[in-house]
Amino acid sequence: MRSTLEFTIRIKKLLSIQMLHGYFADRVWRRLRIVPVGDTERILSNYGMSFKQVTSQAFSGLMVFYHPEKTLSLMQMGVAADCRLSFMILVDDQYYLNYSQLPFLDAGEVHHFSNLTTHTTKDKKKTWLHAGPVMGTPVQTVSVRPRTFDQVFSQDVRPQDIKLTTPRGEELRPAFLSADEAQRRHTLSLAHLPDGPYTLSGGGVSASLYSLEPTPRQCLGLVDIYLDPGVPAGQRLFDGKALTERDFSIEAETRSTYWRYYIIDKRDAQYADFEVSVKNKPSVSFSSPREIRLRSPMPSQEGTPALCITSTEPIPLGEQIQDAYELRMKKPSKGKSAVASIRLPVPAPENLKADKPEGKGEMTLFSDLYVYV
């Protein structure tokens, strides 16, 4: 007789973080990776949890799973204050800032997301890990610093004047290693503290920083999901007795730019009365043609006569733009004008250019397109 032993391992989803972006037709942001940082892998293992990056037709992001009996019994024994899972979001697209309505940040500065700062719809069906319905409004960033770094203060300071504050309000002290009093530059160490977000204050400085080894250039941001019962009720995963499944989102909106068409008559066809229009969308309008000479890094185009037609308002970029942009023009022919029209191209992310409108005023973002007739 042969007996068979069957083992069934049940796991449940504890949380998900879905990545969304208005640039894509289905709003699913797939061009990214999410990796654990800090003590996250150890915490996951200690509590019988696991995480998985998920990319499918309808979902892109991460999910954290747990073992119902094991995880709950371990967490009921106590979860340390500020116990959290931390992840880094890496974007595999060099042009993502061109099509994302996000600020261009300084080197080392990244977006920060947390279940301590969220935005929820009135019906409580959707919760974002940022203070508004789209990231960047308001801007929530941190400056990533290694465990030892230099800090310049705007006034003379003593070590006891400087403090670090955690997001939960706990006050800590950095270690002072050395100082250049003349330059008010101090070398600080956070090696005795856990990696994570802090507010540095004192000496005329107030800065949001994140203690972590340097991040790759393609880092979009850092995510902190706190597990302890002190998290606000609507975002809490564990209340000391039971676990609650939570679904969060991080969402970016598409960037809007001024679309600028350069019309070049390379065949000397002598077209006139150029006009750009959008079918079934009268709210989108373009300027009258303006005669210019091209400024181009390509010697063959530099100084070429062209007409410049620019949208009067910024237009959202998109992966798949369904609207039909059309160029209409007239060509004199034996006493009467023949009307011709062509379908115009729409911008790609790499078409982005910062420029001054008509060479004056503040820098503005344009999407430049060249059309040959």
Secondary structure, 3 states (H helix, E strand, C coil): CCCCCCCCCCCEEEEEEEEEECCCCCCECCCEEEEECCCHHHHHHHCCEEEEEEECCCCEEEEEEECHHHHHHHHHCCCCCCCEEEEEEEECCCCHHHHECCCCCCCCEEEEEECCECEECCCCCCEECCCCCCCCCCCCEEEEECCEEEEECCCCCCHHHCEEECCCCCEECCEEEEEECCCCEEEEECCCCCCEEEEEEECCEEEEEEECCCCCCCEEEEEEEECCCCCCHHHCCECCCCECCEEEEEEECECEEEEEEEEECCCCCCCEEEEEEECCCCCCCECCCEEEECCCCCCCCCCCEEEEEEECCCEECCCCCCCCEEEEEEEEECCEEEEEEEECCCCCHHHEEEECHHHCCCCEEEEEEEEEC
